[in-house]
Amino acid sequence: MKVTAEAARRFLVARQLLAPARSLEGGPDAVLEVFRRLGSVQFDPLAVAGRNHDLVLHARVADYDPAWCDQLYERREIFEAYNKGLSLVPTSEFAWFRGNLSRNAPRALAENADVAARVLERIRAEGPLSSLDFERERGPTTDWFGMPTNAVRAVLEAYAVTGVLGLALREGNRRYYDLLERLLPAEVLAHKLPLEVQLRYKLLSRYRAHGLLGVGGSGDVFGGLGYAKPDDRLPGYPGRHALRDELVERGDLVAVQVEGVPGKRLVVAEEAELLEAPPNPPPSVAFVPPFDPIVWDRKLLASLFGFEYVWELFLPPEKRRWGWYVLPIVFRDRFVGRIEPRIDRDDGRVEVLDLWWEDGFAPRRADGFVDAMRDALRAYLSFAGADRLAWAPQLGAEKRLFLSRP
């Protein structure tokens, strides 16, 4: 397929449920529809502006309440699995997400065998426990920085990766683990598939979540799916390229050339018709978080949308051009700016620390933008459980422009 850049932009915002934003109705059922559409939603516990998965759902579901996702989690209709990072996935798809290529998790269990045995024995006897329910223990396992880590936490996480334990519940950032067979129905656990089948499905899930990923790697988009080509370190694994070629040969993915975008792109076959004739996006505004699938492919953002996106969380303050937790602003089929909100739950308000507009974008002159931005800010206030906006001193003009009117 060959498509214009405009068609590709309109396709992406439509199939990502961002045009119009917050349009899915139905409470928890609408949340499940997002999971069905995107396959999985990446989890991140940082809650300065809202947790990542909540922000993804808030941008797509009308009147989204974070309690809806928590209810689905407690009812085991969604579960946590490692896809692109730690993600929330429909429980019905557990069989396709249980396997992985991790070598670190088995190594952590082997290095801390005595600790692992004691941890598993206590959980089997007592039920869900967190790392804080155990005495801290040291072992040879180290963290990202080469420093010794808590062996109890390491084995709990390793057991979760290898499918022995699952997350029973969260209390803030505190995670409680239990035996997987006590968390999921027996018929779900009984459905087992070859690892290669699972990995091919996981690869397809990345294309499902984004919509127009390329054939090569892009940052960590394909993380957890092994090497691109066969490698002796993973005996018997054909590599991502071979799995991708199978998906194309089977007709699951269709190759696409997008005007002005280098390289070949792939679209899920059932969405090819939408790509050929995408709808005209209405004037709505969405705020999207750092791990939203639409911002996974930074190169595509630059070439197709003319938008440079860098998550500056790990940059020192003096090197940040924007802020450390900034949400891109999507209007119609364009990325038009960035907003840096902070939720002050104790004071019941949302602080808008700053706003940045893309070069050439003038909010007053963009047809429908001001009203759409007001709607987005009102929706965000409700999502945050706040009753007022507090604007930074330098945003006086924006405060007057977007002040809600009766």
N, C-alpha and C positions, 0 to 999 in steps of 0.2 A: 504494500500500500504506500501511496505517496499522499501526504496531507500538508495543508498550509500551516504556518505557525499559529494563525488565529484559530483554526479548527482544533489544533492540539491544545491550545490554552483553554478553549471553551470545553473541550472534552474532559480535561483534567479536573477543572473546578466542578463540572457537573457530576462526573462519576465519583468524585471525592465528597459529594454531598455538601459542597460549600457554596453552591449557586442554585437556589438561595440557601443561605446559612440558616441553621437552627430550624430546618423545615420538617424533620421527621417527628411525627406525633405518635403518642402511645405509651409514654412512660418507659418502664423497663423493657417492654416489647420493642420499642424503638431503639433502645440500647442494643438489644440482641440483633436487630437488623443491621446496625453498624458493624457489629462483629461478623455477621454473615457476609456483608459486602466487602469488608477489608480483610477478613480472615483472622487477623490478630491486631492487638493494639499494644504498643510498647508501654511498659510500666516504669515509672520513675517516682520515688517517694518525695522528692523535693517539692514543697508545697508553698513556696513564696507567693506565686501567682495562681496556685492551684496545681494539683498533681497532673503530670503529663496526660495520663489516660483520661482523667476528668476533663481536661481542656480539649482533648480530641473529641470527646463525646459532646461537650458543651457547644462546640462549634457546629454540630450537626443535628442535635436533638432539641426539640422545642422545650423550653422551661426545664432544662436538664437539672436534676438533683443528684449530687454525688452519692446519696443514699441508695439510688436505684442500682448503681453498679455494685455497691456493697451488698445489696440484697441478692443479686444474681450470684455473687461470689459465695455468700453464705449458703445459698441453695444449691451450690455446686453446678450451676448452669454454665459458669465460666471457671477456668482454673489458670494457674500460672505455669508457664512453660518457657523454655529457652528457644526463642525463634530469632528475631533480630534483637538481641538482648533479652532481658526478662520481659515477658509479654503476657497479656491476658488473652485466652483462646477459648472458644466454645468447647464445653466438655464433650460434645458429640464428636469432636475432631481429635480427641486424646490419642487414638491409635496412631495418627500420623505425626504426632509431636513428641512421643515418648522417647524415641531414640535420639542419639546425638553422637558427635565425633570427639567429644571432650577427652583429652588425655590427662588434663589436670585433675579432674574429679577422681578417677581411679587411683591416681598417684597420691592424692591427699589421703584417701582411705588406707592405702597401703603404708604410707609413711606414719600414720597415726592409728595403727590397727587396734591397739589396746583401748585408746580413747573411743574409737569408733564402736567397738564392741560394747563398751559400757554405756555409751549414749543410746545405742539402739535398744539395749536391754531395758533401760529405764523408760524410754518412750513406749516400748511394747507393754510394759507393766502399768505405767501411770497415765498414758495418753499424751495429748499435745503439750510440748515443752519448748521453751526458747533457750537460747544460749545463756541467758541470765539465770536460768534454773540450775546451772551447773557451776562448779568451781572452775575458774579459768585455768587452762592447762597449756603448757608450752610444748612445741614439737618442732620438727625440722621444716614445717611448711612456712613459707614467707608470703608477704603481701606484694603488691605491685612495686613497692619501693625496696624490696629485699629485706624488710624488717620482719622479725618473728611475729606470727599472728596467733590468735587464740585458736588452739587446736579443736576445741569444741565447736566453735563457729565454722571452722573449715570443714569438719566432717558433716555437720548438719547441711551445709550448702552442697557438699559433694553427694550426699545421699539424695538430696532433692534433684540434682542434675542427673544422677544415674537411675532415678525412678524408684528408689526404695521408700523415701519419704516424700510427702507433699506438704504444702503450706495449709495448715488448718484455719488459721486466722491471723490477722494483723491488729495490733493495737498501736497506732501511730506507726513508727518505724520498727517496732518490736515484732518479730516473726515467730510464730508457734508452729512447730512441725509435728506431724503424726504419720503413722503408717499409711501408705497410699491406699491399701485395701480397705481402710476404715474411712476413707474420704470419698472414693468414687464407687459407683455401682459395679457389681461383679461382671455384668455383661459388657461394660465399657472396658474394664481391665482385661477381659478375656479376648478382646479383639486385638490380635497381634499381626503385624506386617513386617516384611523384610526391611532392614535398615535402608537399603537403596530406594525402596518405594517411599519410605518416609522422607528421605532427603530430597527426592524429586518433588514430592508434594510440598515440602517446606520451600524449595526454590520457587515453585509456582506461587506459593503464598506471598512471596515478596513482590511478584508482578501483580498479583491481585491487589495487594495493599496500596501500591503506588499508581500503577496504570500504564506507565510508559518508560519503564526502566530500560537501560541499554543492555548490551550483550556482555560487557566487561564489568569489572569491579568499579565501584564508586564509593570511596570512603569505606565505611563498615556495612554497607547495604547488604552484602552477601556474607557477613560474618557468621560463623558457626556452621557453614556448609562445606567446610574443607577446602582443599586446594583446587585451583582452576583446572589443573591437569593431574593425571595419575601420579602418585608419589609413594615411594617405598615406606614412608612413615605411616601410611594408611593402606595396608595391603587389601586388595580387592575393591577399593573405592575407585570408580571410573573418573571422578573429577567433575567439577561444576559444569564445565563446557560440554561434556558428554551428556549430562543430565539435561542441560538446556537444549541441546540438539534433539534429544528424544522428545521433549515437550513440543518442539516445533514440528518434528516429523509426525507426531501423533495428532497434530492440529490443535493442541491446547493453547499455543502461542502463535501469533501472526507477526511477521516482520513488517516494520514501518519505517519509512524515511520521512522525517519532518523537515520542512523548509527552514533553512538556516541553522539546523542543529546537526553537528557532526556525528557520524556513526549511525549504526542501525539501532532502532528501538523495537521493543516487543510489546504487543498488546494482547490481553487475554481474548481468545477467539470470540466469545459471546459478546464482547464489547466493541468489536470491529465496526458494527453497524452504527453505534453511537459515535464513534470516532469519525465516520464518514459524514455524519450530519448532526453535529452537536447543537444543542439549543442555545439561543441567545441568552446570556446570563442576565438576570434581573439585578437591580441596584441593591445589593445587600453587602454587609461587612462581616467578616469573620476574623477573629484573632486566633492564630494557630501557634502551638507550642513547639519547642525545639526538636521533639521526636515525632512530630506529626508526619505521616507518610508523604504528604505533598512536598515536604522540604528535605526528604532523604537525599535526593540527588542534587547536590549543590551545583554541579556543572550544568545540569538541565535548567536550574533556576536562572543561571547567568545567561545561557544561550537562548532560552525560549521566553523568559520573562524579563530579562535584563535586570535581575535582582541578585545582589550579592548578599549571601547570608553566612554569617560566622557566629557560632554560639560562643560568646566571649566569657563564659563562666570561668574558664581556666587561665584567662589572660590577666596579668597584673593590671590594676586600675589605670595606670598611666598609658597602657597600650590599647585601651578600649576606645573604639569610636562611638559605640552606643552604650549599652549597659550589660550587666552580667546575666540578667534573665529577661530578655526582650522578646516580645511576641510579634511576628510579622503580621501585617494587616492586609487581608485580601479583599478587594472590591471588584465586583463583577468577575472579570477574568485576568486581573492584574494584581501584582503586589505593589501597593502604593505607599507603604510606610511601615513604621515600627512603633510599638507602644511598650512602655515599661511600667506595668502595674505592680503594686504590692498590696496584699490583703492584710489589713490590720484587724484581726478578729476580736481582739480585746476592746477596741474602740468602735467596732461596727462600721468600718469605712474602707474604701479602696483609695489608695494613694496613687495618683498618676505622676510618676517621677519624671517622665519625659516623653516626648513624641518627636519622631523624625519622619519627614516626608521625602519621598524619592524625588530626584531632580526632575523638574518639569511637571510635577503634580501639584495642583492648586486646589485644595479642598472646596473652596467656594465655587470654583468654576466647573467642577465635575458634577454633571447632572445626576442628582439623586444621592450624592455622597453624604451630605450633611445629615439628612434624615436617617440614612442607613447607619451612619456612625452613632447617632443618638440611640437608635434601637440597639446597636451592639453594646454600647456602654450600659444601657438599662438592663439588658440581659446579663451582662457580666456582673453587675451589682447584685442581682438576684442570685446568680450562681455562687457568688462569694458570701452570701448571707449578710450583706452590708446594706446600709440605707443611705449612704451619701458618698460622693466623690470628693477627694481632697486633691486639688491641683497644685503642682509645684509652682513657685513664684514666677518662673520664666514662661509659664504656659497661660498667661492671662488672656491672650487672644483666642487660644483654643478653648479655654473655659467659657468665654462669652459665646463663641461660635457653636459649641455643642451643648450649651445649657438647655436642658429639656424645657419645652414650652407646652402649655396646655393645648 
